[in-house]
């Protein structure tokens, strides 16, 4: 029987814990997000972040910038916002194609970079821990090597000495982690019975895949809300994260 990895329920639990910590310590925090352009998915995700901040008691400010903005102008704007009285800063991805994302992201000061610990990795690891799932001795397939999902997940797996391969081995995979953003990429006939699927990018044909797997993250309600919760967890824990980075 397929078991749903309920990220929404776990995220609510984590946000409740963060809210309690913010109240007990009387923390005064502010999250700023820079959105360049009008990307629909980005706006949905930002709305979720705003709602979570309001629930916890964290100030939130969105800086929306025209897609026509050029690199030099955006650099100055990011520097200006980074120097302001904020606790954490996120530059929402993807950025327009004419913008050098690496240069922009590198402008975020370390003490305000709430994504220095990948929220996606935190989300996946937290779900696995909650449902007592181990990746040890599993054949893992990671689909996608993007900045937001694939690369940080690959780095995380490597640090744990967990080997993994790509899409070419999907039929033999015990665990599939996918984050390409290509809807319907993964279908039921492509995977073996009893596999576990962690769908980060909305890549899975849920109807056909859910009939074959042991565990699956739904979209929405899986990794997405957990990513928001982990982002805000990072914000509250920033002083501890900065110390651990120096060790």
N, C-alpha and C positions, 0 to 999 in steps of 0.2 A: 504493500500500500504506500502510495506516495505521501511524503510528509512535507508540508509547506514550511519553509524557514521564514517565519513571520518577523520581518524587520520592523514593521510598523509598531508592533507590540513591544519589542525590545527597545526601540528608539524612545517610546513614551516612558519606559522605565528609566532609561539613562537620563532623559531630559528632566524627569522628576528629581533624580539624584542631584543633577547640576543645579536645578532651581533651589533645592534645599541648601546646597553649599553656598550659592550666591547670597542667599538670605542670611544664613548663619554668620558668614564672614563679612557681610555688608559690602560686597564687592561692587565697585562702580566700573562697569566695562562698556565698551562701545565697539561694535563691529562695523566696518565700512566695506562696501563692495563697489567695485568699479565695473560697469557694464558698457562695453563699446559696441554700439549698434542695436539691433532690434531682434536678436535671435530668440525665437519663441521658446525653445526648450530652456534656454538660460533664464528667461523671465519666470518660467514656472518654478525652476529650482530656487531662484532668488526669493520668490514669494514664500516658499517653504522655509527658507532661512529667516526671513523677516518674522514669520508667524512663530517660529521656535524661539527667537530672541524675545519677542513680546511675552511669551509664556514664562520664560526663565527670569525676565527682568533685566535684560541686557539692551542697551541702546543700539539702534540700528540706523545706518544712513546709506542710501544708494546714490551713487554718482553716475548718472547716465550720460554718456558721451557720444557724440555723433559718429557714425560709421565712416564719415568722410575725413575725420581727424587723422592727421599724418603723424608719423613716428616722433619727430622732434616735439610737437605740441603735446602729444600724449605723455612723453617722458617727463616734461615739465609738470603736467597735471598730476601724474602719479607721485612725483617727488613732493609736490605741494601737499597732497592728501596724506602721504606717509608721515610728514612732519607735523601734522595737526594732532589734536588731542584725541587720538583713537587708541584702542587697545590691540586691535587686530585688523588686518587688511587682506582682502581677497580680490584679485583681478579675475573676473569671471571668464572662463574659456568656453568656447573657442573665441579667439580674436579674429578680426578681419584679416584676409590673406596678405594685405599689404603691410601688416604690422609684424615686426620681429618679436615674437612672443618671449623668447629667451631673454632678450634685452629688457623687456618690460618687467617680467617676473623677477629678474635679478635686482630690480630697484626696490623691492619690498625689504625693509630692514629685518634682520633676523629676529629681533625681539617682537616684531609685529606680524611675522609670517605664520599664520595659524595653519598653513598647509605644509609646514616643514616636516611634520609627521603626517603621512598620507591618510586623509579621512577615508578613502576607499579601502585601503589596507586595514585600517582600524575597524571599518564596518564588517569586512569579510571575516577578520580574525575574531571579532566579538560574536558574530553569528555562529561560527564554528564552536567557540567556547560554550556558548549558551546551550547549544544542542549536543554538546559532548561528542563532536566529530573530529577525528584525527586524520591528517593527510599523510601520515607516515605509511610507507610501503604502498602507496596508491600511485597508479599511473595518472599523471596530471597533464591535461592539455590546457594551454593558455592561448586564447584567441585574441589577437590585437596586441600591438605594442605602443599604444598611444601614451601621451604625457599624463593623462588623468588616471587611466586604469592599467593598461598593459605593462608599462615600464615600471611603475612603483610596485605592482604585484610581482613582476619578475624579480625585482631586487629583493623583495620580501621572501620569496621562495628560495632564492639563492642563499640568503643569509641563514635559512633554516636547513641548508643542504638538501633541499627537496628538488629532485630533477623534474623537468617538464619538457613537453614538446609542443608542436603547433597543430594547426587545423588538419594536417595530413594524417594525424593519428586519432582523430576524433572517434572513430569506430571502436577503438580499443580502450578508450579512456574510462577510468573509474571516477574521475573528477574533471569537470569542464568548467573553466572560468572564462567568461566571454565579455568583452567590453568594446565592441567595434562601433556600436550605434547603427548597425544595419539590420533593420527589422526583418524577421523571418529567415535569417541566415541559417539558423540551426533548426532542423526538423527531426521529428521522431525517428524516421527510418535511418538517420545518420548515426545514431548512438546505440550503445548496447543496453540491454535491460538491466536495471539496478544501478545505473550510473547516477552521480550527483551533479546537478547543474547549478552554477552560481551565475545568474544573468545580471550583469551590471549595466549593459548598454541597451537593453531591450532587444536583444538579438534573437531571442528564442520564440519559436512558434509554440506557445504555451499549450495549446490544445493537444497537439500530437506528442510533444515531448513529455508532458506531465503524465501521460499514460504509461511511460516506460521507466521513469526514473524512481530512485528511492527518496531523494531530497531535491527540492527546487526552490529557488527564490522567485517570487512573483514580481511582475512589473506592471503597475506600481505596487509598493508595499513591501519590497524586499530590501535590497542594498541601498536604494535611494534615501529613505528616511533615516537609515543608520548612518549614512555619510554626513547628513546634516547634524545629527546628534554628536558624531565624533568630531566634527569641525568645532562645535561649540564647547565640547569637552577639552579640545586643544586650547581654545581661547582662555578658559578658566585655569588651565594647568600651565600656561605659557612660562611662568617663572621656573617651574620644575623641568620643563622641556629644555629651556635654555641652559640650565645647570647640567643636565644629562648630556647635552650636545658637547659640552666642554670637557667632559670626563674621558 
